[in-house]
Amino acid sequence: MLVLILGLAIFLGVHSIRIVADGWRAAQLARHGERGWKARYSVASIVGFVLIVWGYGLARGDATLLWVPPAGVRHLTGLLTAIAFVMIAAANVPANRIKALVGHPMVGGVMVWAVAHLLANGTLHAVVLFGASFIWALVDLVASRARDRKAGVRYPAGTLAGDATTVGAGLVAWAVFAFLLHGWLIGVRPFG
């Protein structure tokens, strides 16, 4: 569990710099340039992510069961993760109304993804991973929306074509991950 917690501390710590040390971040951007900052940020993120994956795998071998999720929750988890994938797509597809509504759909999608996985997993290491991810995303969403209000940021209203592209891209990515990649990468096949 220690490797998982270390990975979360690094990964979420790096992703929290703008929340807790925006001035320091700006100074680092000025000092190293955007490419230099992104390179350092990416290396630290990758190290944290690798430790999370490794630590989660280690913890699965000696899992502490906190509760047994009901059998039907698998379908709710599938629906919620589909919504999460659409929200994450909304962060990257231009001119969609989801981004206009949420402001920061990537972190909103992480929140929905985390809740979905908390419902479906009753182990201690799952609660640590998905609970920490949810808390981080909630704090980031609140901080980002406050930063937007302070700066007077307004997101474009979006178009029907942007919405359709967002939903289509999100659902295709979700289907590929849910039906193919999740079993191969995670070792769990959500739908049999």
ZIURTA-V720470 format. One record per residue. N is the residue number from 1. NEAR is the number of other ideal C-beta (glycine too) atoms within 8 Angstrom. Layout:
((N/NEAR) (N/NEAR))
This chain:
((1/10) (2/6) (3/10) (4/16) (5/10) (6/10) (7/16) (8/13) (9/9) (10/12) (11/13) (12/12) (13/9) (14/11) (15/9) (16/11) (17/12) (18/8) (19/9) (20/6) (21/8) (22/10) (23/6) (24/8) (25/11) (26/8) (27/8) (28/10) (29/10) (30/6) (31/7) (32/9) (33/7) (34/6) (35/7) (36/9) (37/12) (38/8) (39/8) (40/10) (41/10) (42/8) (43/8) (44/10) (45/11) (46/8) (47/9) (48/16) (49/10) (50/9) (51/14) (52/13) (53/9) (54/10) (55/16) (56/11) (57/8) (58/11) (59/14) (60/9) (61/6) (62/6) (63/9) (64/7) (65/8) (66/7) (67/5) (68/5) (69/10) (70/5) (71/5) (72/6) (73/10) (74/11) (75/7) (76/10) (77/13) (78/11) (79/8) (80/13) (81/15) (82/12) (83/10) (84/14) (85/14) (86/15) (87/16) (88/14) (89/13) (90/15) (91/11) (92/5) (93/12) (94/4) (95/8) (96/14) (97/10) (98/13) (99/13) (100/11) (101/6) (102/10) (103/11) (104/12) (105/13) (106/9) (107/11) (108/12) (109/16) (110/14) (111/12) (112/13) (113/12) (114/13) (115/11) (116/13) (117/13) (118/12) (119/11) (120/10) (121/10) (122/9) (123/12) (124/11) (125/14) (126/11) (127/12) (128/13) (129/13) (130/13) (131/10) (132/10) (133/12) (134/13) (135/8) (136/12) (137/13) (138/9) (139/10) (140/13) (141/12) (142/8) (143/10) (144/11) (145/10) (146/8) (147/10) (148/10) (149/8) (150/6) (151/6) (152/5) (153/8) (154/4) (155/8) (156/6) (157/6) (158/12) (159/9) (160/5) (161/7) (162/13) (163/12) (164/8) (165/10) (166/14) (167/10) (168/8) (169/10) (170/15) (171/11) (172/8) (173/11) (174/13) (175/8) (176/9) (177/10) (178/12) (179/7) (180/8) (181/7) (182/12) (183/10) (184/6) (185/6) (186/6) (187/4) (188/6) (189/6) (190/11) (191/7) (192/2))
